[in-house]
Amino acid sequence: MTERKKLSGSKAIITGGAQGIGEAIAKTFALEGAWVAIADLSLEEGGRVVSEIERDGGTAWAIQADVTQFSDVSKMVEEVLSRWEVIDILVNNAGGLTDFLP
């Protein structure tokens, strides 16, 4: 009997998914059966993570997106919905430092 993976068939977007915590989340989700969209500023690094996920039998693809730009976020969501028709999981991992004080 084959054990069902915890996230089997789920579609996930991981922002900041090309390095650090986001990369670890993306790889873990993929190992658990999720299809993962790696959204990151670096399409090259996102592609590297996709290659590693696919090598291990997972499904992933990279999207270049700057989550500080509404147009990029909108395009990212449209692309994922166009490809997968649904977004089950969104991990807002991307971050940066901004100085809010004058």
FIKERO-789140 format. One record per residue: residue in three letters; y, z, x of N, C-alpha, C in turn. Coordinates in steps of 0.2 Angstrom, whole numbers, plus 5000, padded with zeros to 4 digits. Each point is the difference from the previous one (the first is absolute). Layout:
(marvo 'Ala',(Y,Z,X),(Y,Z,X),(Y,Z,X));
...
***
This chain:
(marvo 'Met',(4994,5000,5004),(5006,5000,4996),(5006,5000,5004));
(marvo 'Thr',(5005,4996,4999),(5006,4999,5004),(5005,5005,4997));
(marvo 'Glu',(5003,5004,5005),(5005,5004,4997),(5007,4997,4999));
(marvo 'Arg',(5003,5001,4994),(5006,4997,4999),(5006,5003,5004));
(marvo 'Lys',(5004,4996,5003),(5006,5002,5004),(5005,5003,4995));
(marvo 'Lys',(5004,5005,5002),(5005,5004,4996),(5005,4995,4997));
(marvo 'Leu',(5002,4995,5004),(5006,4996,4998),(4998,4993,4999));
(marvo 'Ser',(4994,4999,4998),(4997,4993,5000),(5004,4996,4994));
(marvo 'Gly',(5002,4994,5003),(5004,4996,4995),(5007,5002,4999));
(marvo 'Ser',(5002,5005,5002),(5007,5002,4999),(5005,4996,5005));
(marvo 'Lys',(5006,4998,4997),(5005,4996,5004),(5005,5005,5002));
(marvo 'Ala',(5002,5000,5007),(5004,5005,5003),(5006,4996,5004));
(marvo 'Ile',(5006,5003,5000),(5005,4998,5004),(5001,5006,5005));
(marvo 'Ile',(5001,4999,5006),(5001,5005,5005),(5006,4998,5004));
(marvo 'Thr',(5006,5003,4998),(5006,4998,5004),(5000,5004,5007));
(marvo 'Gly',(5002,4997,5005),(5000,5002,5007),(4993,5001,5002));
(marvo 'Gly',(4996,4995,4997),(4992,5000,5002),(4998,4997,5006));
(marvo 'Ala',(5005,4998,5005),(4998,4997,5006),(4999,5005,5006));
(marvo 'Gln',(5001,5006,4999),(5000,5005,5005),(5000,5007,4998));
(marvo 'Gly',(4998,5004,5004),(5000,5007,4999),(4996,5002,4993));
(marvo 'Ile',(5003,5005,4996),(4997,5002,4994),(4998,4995,4995));
(marvo 'Gly',(5005,4995,5000),(4999,4995,4995),(4994,4995,5002));
(marvo 'Glu',(4999,4999,5006),(4994,4996,5002),(4994,5004,4999));
(marvo 'Ala',(5000,5007,5001),(4994,5004,4999),(4998,5000,4992));
(marvo 'Ile',(5005,5001,4996),(4999,4999,4993),(4997,4994,4998));
(marvo 'Ala',(5003,4994,5002),(4998,4994,4999),(4992,4999,5001));
(marvo 'Lys',(4999,5002,5007),(4993,4999,5002),(4995,5004,4996));
(marvo 'Thr',(5002,5006,4998),(4996,5005,4996),(4999,4997,4993));
(marvo 'Phe',(5005,4998,4997),(5000,4997,4993),(4995,4994,5000));
(marvo 'Ala',(5001,4996,5006),(4995,4994,5000),(4993,5002,5001));
(marvo 'Leu',(4999,5005,5004),(4993,5002,5001),(4997,5003,4993));
(marvo 'Glu',(5004,5003,4996),(4998,5002,4993),(5000,4995,4995));
(marvo 'Gly',(5001,4993,5002),(4999,4995,4995),(5007,4997,4997));
(marvo 'Ala',(5006,5003,5002),(5006,4997,4997),(5002,4993,5004));
(marvo 'Trp',(5003,4996,4996),(5003,4994,5003),(5007,5003,5002));
(marvo 'Val',(5002,4998,5006),(5006,5003,5003),(5005,4995,5002));
(marvo 'Ala',(5006,5001,4997),(5006,4996,5002),(5004,5004,5005));
(marvo 'Ile',(5000,4998,5007),(5004,5003,5005),(5007,4998,5000));
(marvo 'Ala',(5005,5004,4998),(5007,4998,4999),(5003,5003,5006));
(marvo 'Asp',(5003,4996,5004),(5004,5003,5006),(5005,4995,5003));
(marvo 'Leu',(5005,5003,5004),(5005,4996,5003),(4997,4994,5005));
(marvo 'Ser',(4994,5002,5003),(4997,4996,5005),(4994,4997,4997));
(marvo 'Leu',(5001,4993,4998),(4994,4996,4998),(4995,5000,5005));
(marvo 'Glu',(5002,4999,5006),(4995,5000,5006),(4995,5006,5000));
(marvo 'Glu',(5003,5006,5000),(4996,5006,5000),(4996,5001,4993));
(marvo 'Gly',(5003,4998,4995),(4996,5000,4993),(4994,4996,5001));
(marvo 'Gly',(5001,4994,5003),(4994,4995,5001),(4995,5003,5004));
(marvo 'Arg',(5002,5004,5005),(4995,5004,5005),(4996,5004,4996));
(marvo 'Val',(5003,5004,4995),(4997,5005,4996),(4995,4997,4995));
(marvo 'Val',(5002,4994,4997),(4996,4996,4996),(4994,4998,5003));
(marvo 'Ser',(5001,4997,5006),(4994,4998,5004),(4995,5005,5001));
(marvo 'Glu',(5002,5006,5002),(4996,5006,5001),(4996,5002,4994));
(marvo 'Ile',(5004,5000,4994),(4997,5002,4994),(4995,4994,4998));
(marvo 'Glu',(5001,4994,5001),(4996,4995,4998),(4993,5000,5004));
(marvo 'Arg',(5001,5001,5007),(4995,5001,5004),(4995,5005,4998));
(marvo 'Asp',(5002,5006,4997),(4996,5005,4997),(4998,4999,4993));
(marvo 'Gly',(5001,4994,4998),(4997,4998,4993),(5005,5001,4994));
(marvo 'Gly',(5006,5002,5002),(5005,5001,4994),(5004,4994,4998));
(marvo 'Thr',(5004,5001,4995),(5005,4995,4998),(5007,5002,5001));
(marvo 'Ala',(5004,4996,5003),(5007,5002,5001),(5004,4994,5002));
(marvo 'Trp',(5007,5000,4999),(5004,4995,5002),(5007,5003,5001));
(marvo 'Ala',(5004,4997,5005),(5006,5003,5002),(5006,4996,4997));
(marvo 'Ile',(5005,5004,4998),(5006,4998,4997),(5006,5003,5004));
(marvo 'Gln',(5004,4996,5002),(5006,5002,5004),(5005,5002,4994));
(marvo 'Ala',(5002,5007,5001),(5005,5003,4995),(5004,5005,5003));
(marvo 'Asp',(5007,5000,4999),(5004,5006,5002),(5001,5004,4993));
(marvo 'Val',(4998,5006,5000),(5000,5003,4994),(5007,5003,4998));
(marvo 'Thr',(5005,4999,5005),(5007,5002,4999),(5003,4994,4996));
(marvo 'Gln',(4997,4995,4999),(5003,4994,4997),(4997,4998,4993));
(marvo 'Phe',(5004,5001,4995),(4997,4999,4993),(4996,4993,5000));
(marvo 'Ser',(5003,4995,5003),(4997,4993,4999),(4994,5000,5003));
(marvo 'Asp',(4999,5003,5006),(4993,5000,5003),(4995,5004,4996));
(marvo 'Val',(5002,5006,4997),(4995,5004,4996),(4998,4996,4994));
(marvo 'Ser',(5005,4996,4997),(4999,4996,4994),(4995,4995,5002));
(marvo 'Lys',(5001,4996,5005),(4996,4995,5003),(4993,5002,5001));
(marvo 'Met',(4999,5006,5003),(4994,5003,5002),(4996,5001,4994));
(marvo 'Val',(5003,5003,4995),(4996,5002,4993),(4998,4993,4997));
(marvo 'Glu',(5005,4995,5000),(4998,4994,4997),(4994,4997,5003));
(marvo 'Glu',(5000,5000,5007),(4995,4997,5003),(4993,5003,4999));
(marvo 'Val',(5000,5007,5000),(4994,5004,4998),(4997,4998,4993));
(marvo 'Leu',(5005,5000,4996),(4998,4999,4993),(4998,4993,4999));
(marvo 'Ser',(5003,4995,5003),(4997,4993,5000),(4993,5000,5003));
(marvo 'Arg',(4999,5003,5005),(4993,5000,5003),(4995,5004,4996));
(marvo 'Trp',(5002,5006,4998),(4995,5004,4998),(5000,5002,4993));
(marvo 'Glu',(5006,4999,4997),(5002,5001,4993),(5001,5007,4998));
(marvo 'Val',(4999,5005,5004),(5001,5007,4999),(5001,5004,5007));
(marvo 'Ile',(5004,5005,4999),(5000,5005,5006),(4998,5006,4997));
(marvo 'Asp',(4994,5003,5003),(4998,5006,4998),(5003,5006,5004));
(marvo 'Ile',(5001,4999,5006),(5002,5005,5005),(5006,4998,5004));
(marvo 'Leu',(5005,5004,5000),(5006,4999,5005),(5001,5006,5004));
(marvo 'Val',(5000,4998,5007),(5001,5006,5004),(5007,4998,5004));
(marvo 'Asn',(5005,5004,4998),(5006,4999,5003),(5001,5004,5007));
(marvo 'Asn',(4997,4997,5005),(5000,5003,5006),(5005,4998,5005));
(marvo 'Ala',(5003,4994,4999),(5005,4998,5004),(5006,5005,5000));
(marvo 'Gly',(5003,5001,5006),(5006,5004,5000),(5004,4999,5006));
(marvo 'Gly',(5006,5003,5000),(5004,4999,5006),(5005,5005,5000));
(marvo 'Leu',(5004,5001,5005),(5005,5005,5000),(5007,4997,4999));
(marvo 'Thr',(5004,5003,4996),(5006,4998,4998),(5005,5006,5001));
(marvo 'Asp',(5005,4999,5003),(5005,5005,5000),(5005,5000,4994));
(marvo 'Phe',(4999,5005,4996),(5004,5000,4994),(5007,5004,5001));
(marvo 'Leu',(5001,5003,5006),(5006,5004,5001),(5005,4996,5003));
(marvo 'Pro',(5006,5001,4999),(5006,4996,5003),(5000,5002,5007));
***
